[in-house]
């Protein structure tokens, strides 16, 4: 998932996507520990996507908080 796609998401959609990718990462790690998966680089890609989503969520929450204190 690219940064431009992430910026278009609302906070609720962001949290849904984050949960989805975290579950996918967990499944990939578990499958890889049992038997090597075909494309182990996929784990890195999903992990980076989770990090991007977490960063975007933090930024969005900070913007919401900043708007509250501006008034």
C-alpha positions in Angstrom: 0.0 0.0 0.0 1.5 3.3 -1.1 1.6 6.5 0.9 -0.7 8.3 -1.5 -3.3 5.5 -0.9 -2.9 5.8 2.9 -3.4 9.5 2.9 -6.8 9.1 1.3 -8.1 6.9 4.1 -10.2 8.1 7.0 -9.2 7.2 10.6 -11.7 4.4 10.8 -10.6 2.9 7.4 -7.0 3.3 8.5 -7.6 1.3 11.7 -9.4 -1.4 9.7 -6.5 -1.7 7.2 -4.0 -1.7 10.0 -5.8 -4.6 11.7 -6.1 -6.4 8.4 -2.3 -6.1 7.6 -1.3 -7.0 11.2 -3.3 -10.2 10.9 -1.7 -10.9 7.5 1.7 -10.4 9.0 1.0 -12.7 11.9 -0.3 -15.4 9.5 2.8 -15.0 7.3 5.2 -15.3 10.2 3.4 -18.4 11.6 3.4 -20.1 8.2 7.0 -19.2 7.7 8.0 -20.7 11.0 6.2 -24.0 10.2 7.6 -24.3 6.7 9.4 -21.8 4.6 7.0 -19.7 2.5 7.6 -19.2 -1.2 8.3 -15.5 -1.1 9.8 -14.5 2.3 10.3 -10.9 1.1 6.5 -10.6 1.4 6.9 -10.5 5.2 9.2 -7.5 4.9 6.7 -5.7 2.6 3.8 -6.3 4.9 5.8 -5.2 8.0 6.7 -2.0 6.3 3.1 -1.4 5.3 2.1 -1.9 8.9 4.7 0.7 9.9 3.4 3.2 7.3 -0.2 2.7 8.6 0.8 3.2 12.2 2.7 6.4 11.3 -0.2 7.7 9.3 -2.6 6.9 12.2 -0.3 8.8 14.7 -0.1 11.8 12.4 -3.8 11.9 11.9 -4.5 11.7 15.6 -2.0 14.4 16.3 -3.7 16.6 13.7 -7.1 16.0 15.4 -5.6 16.9 18.8 -4.0 20.1 17.4 -7.3 21.2 15.9 -9.0 20.8 19.3 -6.5 23.1 21.0 -6.5 25.7 18.2 -10.1 26.7 19.1 
